Amino acid sequence: MDVVRFDLRGLAPGQGPSRRHVASVVDAAGGDVVVLGPVPALAAVLARLWKTDRLPTVTVGWEPVDGDAACRGLARDLGLGSGTARELPLVRDDHGGVLLHHGRIESPGGQGLRKRFGAQAHHDDARVADGTITRIEARPRWDDDALGVTVVVAPMRTRRSTGRALQVACDPARVLRDGVPVDRDVQRWTWYADDRVRWRLQP
């Protein structure tokens, strides 16, 4: 079966690929896919495969961008270059996106000591935020099919937790998925490590 090499190395920092472009290439691929490009490129391809119910049957390879810190971090976490194929969970959100390396929820004005917003958040059964905070950060934990969460309440005041699902209700806030901002402010958001949906990485 043919392997399709999907080159998205031209993406600018903070930019995700066009959904239409991703669909046109991924939907036409009859076999496995190798993604060339930054973390958001790989996330977009996985999201499309999941949406079209092809994720369990397609092996995905990834050739990250040189000199990109997020690529280096994710490649290390995934064991890229080990030569051992891995079955991994999919960390999804309730807006159809996929999170691979780093998610952030923050004030619409961005980061800063005075940029705060009201939020209530639960990580599984634990309440991890209830009041005014600076930001929430989420990172997939690939070794235990979970999601690590850090709530920054104020400088030098953080709360850390590990679990499967993060649910947030908040004042209007900006969400970034692997460095790419969602196209509108949100007041509700969910990230969860869905171990019922697996994807196969060929490193």
Salt bridges, closest charged atoms under 4 A:
ASP7 OD2 - ARG9 NH2 2.53
ASP27 OD2 - ARG48 NH2 2.53
GLU63 OE2 - ARG5 NH1 2.96
GLU87 OE2 - ARG200 NH1 3.02
ASP93 OD2 - ARG177 NH1 2.77
ASP94 OD1 - HIS95 NE2 3.66
GLU106 OE1 - ARG104 NE 2.69
GLU106 OE2 - ARG174 NH2 2.39
ASP130 OD2 - ARG127 NH1 2.82
GLU137 OE1 - HIS102 NE2 3.64
GLU137 OE2 - ARG135 NE 2.64
ASP143 OD1 - ARG86 NH2 3.76
ASP144 OD2 - ARG141 NH2 3.21
ASP145 OD2 - ARG198 NH1 2.99
ASP183 OD1 - ARG184 NH1 3.08
ASP194 OD2 - ARG92 NH2 2.68
ASP194 OD1 - ARG196 NE 2.99
ASP195 OD2 - ARG164 NH1 2.86
